[in-house]
Amino acid sequence: MTWRPWQFFLVAIAGWMNRQRQEAISYLKEENRILREKLGQKRILLDISQKRRLARAAGRLPRKLLRELGTIFSPDTLLKWRRWLIARNLLSGKSPVDLVSSI
């Protein structure tokens, strides 16, 4: 396979974007660790809309990845909120891909 200049350019841009995304994730992981240290054992009380936002985002990620990210709330808590919200029809159980394909 011969590389055309535009193919090389696309691969270079994709690699750069991936590296930036990984650096952003590393930063957010460290920020979460610091916030958890500052917070200690204090509880954070969230309203329904905040729980919905976190549950929607957590539902797209596997439990193992949530655990590795070092979230402020445990993966079990996030997924429990997701199930609770789905049961009360406050959150769709379908992923965005399922919703688009069902239209």
Beta strands, then each sheet from edge to edge (+ up, - down):
end
